[in-house]
Amino acid sequence: MNDKSKQDNLFASPLGDVPRFTFDQAVVDVFPDMIQRSVPGYQTIINLCGELAARYVQPGSNCYDLGCSLGASSLAIAQQVKQPGVSIVAVDNSAAMLSRCKSVLEKTPSTAVIELVEADICDIEISNASLVVMNFTLQFIAIEKRQALLEKIYAGLNPGGCLVISEKLLFEPESLNQLLSELHHQFKSAQGYSDLEISQKRDSLENFLLPETLETHIHRIKACGFNSASPWFQCFNFASLVAIK
Ligand SMILES: C[S@@+](CC[C@H](N)C(=O)[O-])C[C@H]1O[C@@H](n2cnc3c(N)ncnc32)[C@H](O)[C@@H]1O
C-alpha cells in the first residue's frame, strides 16, 4: 500500500471510559500502521490473496473484497489477476475508509477495474464470483447474521470459486484462549505498543469484535455446502481459512 500512514497512538493516553471502537477518520489515518502492528501475519495473508487470485479467478468473473478498508486485499488481487474481463468489487460501510481507499487506489497503478461500494456487506448482491475475500471483517458482523452472509457468498460463487476468511479466533478451554491472548499481547508489545495501549484497545473492541472458534467457522462454511475448507495460516489467535465451492 503506497498511502502514508501515521503511527497509531490512538490508545496511548488514559481515556477514562474507553469508547467503543469505530472505523472513523482517526482510525483511517493510522490504519495501515495499526493493522500491521496488531495482526500477526497480516502482510502474509494479504499477499496470499494475490496468489489465490492468480489460481482461482475465472475470466469474466467478479472478485469481492468484503470489508475492504484501504483496499490492501483488492490491490493484492489486482496485481496478480491476468485473466481478462475481471472486476474487483471492494465493499465497506465506513465512508471515511472508502474515501481514503479511493485516494490510495488512485495513486496505485493497476490494470484491473476496482469498483468501490459503500454498503453493509450483509445487504449487497454477490454474483458471478470466483474469489471472495473477507479479511478480518466477519468478526465485526453480528453472530446471528453470519450464516446468512456465508450462504449468500456461497450462492454467488461460481463452481470452483474460492472464499478466504481471516479472523481473530477464540479458543477452548479458557486456559488455551488465555495463552494465545498473552502471546498476542507479547507480539503487540514487541511492536512498540504499551500495556496501556493494549488494554484500552482491548476494552474498545470488547463486545464489538466477536471472535469464534476455528471449529465454528469450519462447521458454518461446510454447512453452506463448500466442498472443502481449511485454515492455511495461523499465528497465535489469528488465522486465515480457505474454502472452495
Ligand atoms: C479490520 S478492517 C478489515 C481490514 C481489511 N480487510 C484489510 O485487509 O486491510 C474491518 C473493515 O470492515 C468494515 N466493516 C465492518 N462491518 C462492516 C459491514 N457490516 N459492512 C461493510 N463493511 C464493514 C470496517 O469499516 C472496516 O473497514
The ligand as an SDF file (V2000), in Angstrom:
LIG
                    3D

 27 29  0  0  0  0  0  0  0  0999 V2000
  -10.2480   -4.8570   10.2360 C   0  0  0  0  0  0  0  0  0  0  0  0
  -10.9190   -3.9920    8.9390 S   0  0  0  0  0  0  0  0  0  0  0  0
  -10.6020   -5.0140    7.5120 C   0  0  0  0  0  0  0  0  0  0  0  0
   -9.2110   -4.9590    7.0040 C   0  0  0  0  0  0  0  0  0  0  0  0
   -9.0820   -5.1370    5.5160 C   0  0  0  0  0  0  0  0  0  0  0  0
   -9.8760   -6.2340    5.0160 N   0  0  0  0  0  0  0  0  0  0  0  0
   -7.6250   -5.3640    5.2030 C   0  0  0  0  0  0  0  0  0  0  0  0
   -7.2640   -6.4990    4.9610 O   0  0  0  0  0  0  0  0  0  0  0  0
   -6.8380   -4.3970    5.2340 O   0  0  0  0  0  0  0  0  0  0  0  0
  -12.6670   -4.2460    9.0170 C   0  0  0  0  0  0  0  0  0  0  0  0
  -13.3790   -3.3950    7.9680 C   0  0  0  0  0  0  0  0  0  0  0  0
  -14.6960   -3.9160    7.8390 O   0  0  0  0  0  0  0  0  0  0  0  0
  -15.5750   -2.8340    7.7160 C   0  0  0  0  0  0  0  0  0  0  0  0
  -16.8950   -3.3160    8.1460 N   0  0  0  0  0  0  0  0  0  0  0  0
  -17.2710   -3.7200    9.3680 C   0  0  0  0  0  0  0  0  0  0  0  0
  -18.5530   -4.1320    9.3520 N   0  0  0  0  0  0  0  0  0  0  0  0
  -18.9870   -3.9910    8.0740 C   0  0  0  0  0  0  0  0  0  0  0  0
  -20.2170   -4.2340    7.4160 C   0  0  0  0  0  0  0  0  0  0  0  0
  -21.2620   -4.7160    8.0810 N   0  0  0  0  0  0  0  0  0  0  0  0
  -20.3190   -3.9720    6.0960 N   0  0  0  0  0  0  0  0  0  0  0  0
  -19.2550   -3.4530    5.4180 C   0  0  0  0  0  0  0  0  0  0  0  0
  -18.0480   -3.2100    5.9840 N   0  0  0  0  0  0  0  0  0  0  0  0
  -17.9230   -3.4680    7.2980 C   0  0  0  0  0  0  0  0  0  0  0  0
  -14.9980   -1.7260    8.5780 C   0  0  0  0  0  0  0  0  0  0  0  0
  -15.4590   -0.4490    8.2150 O   0  0  0  0  0  0  0  0  0  0  0  0
  -13.5010   -1.9360    8.3310 C   0  0  0  0  0  0  0  0  0  0  0  0
  -13.0240   -1.1090    7.2960 O   0  0  0  0  0  0  0  0  0  0  0  0
  1  2  1  0
  2  3  1  0
  2 10  1  0
  3  4  1  0
  4  5  1  0
  5  6  1  0
  5  7  1  0
  7  8  2  0
  7  9  1  0
 10 11  1  0
 11 12  1  0
 11 26  1  0
 12 13  1  0
 13 14  1  0
 13 24  1  0
 14 15  1  0
 14 23  1  0
 15 16  2  0
 16 17  1  0
 17 18  1  0
 17 23  2  0
 18 19  1  0
 18 20  2  0
 20 21  1  0
 21 22  2  0
 22 23  1  0
 24 25  1  0
 24 26  1  0
 26 27  1  0
M  CHG  2   2   1   9  -1
M  END
$$$$
